[in-house]
Amino acid sequence: MLFPALQMFVGQRTQIFKALRGHLAERGLVAATGTAQLKRLADTIEDGDTSMPVKVREPGQMYLV
């Protein structure tokens, strides 16, 4: 029972990462694939100096919680 549950959580995490990358790519913010690149995306979203609109920044922050 533990393995299928773990497999489901990993799949959901992957879907969230891909959705976040896709939404940000629509706004011109392209990042490499992989969980190692997630930190860079999170830093970019949190950075107040970027010209990212609030309507994009807020959902991005929700994905990263």
Secondary structure, 3 states (H helix, E strand, C coil): CHHHHHHHHHHHHHHHHHHHHHHHHHCCCCCCCCHHHHHHHHHHHHCCCCCCCHHHHHHHHHHHC
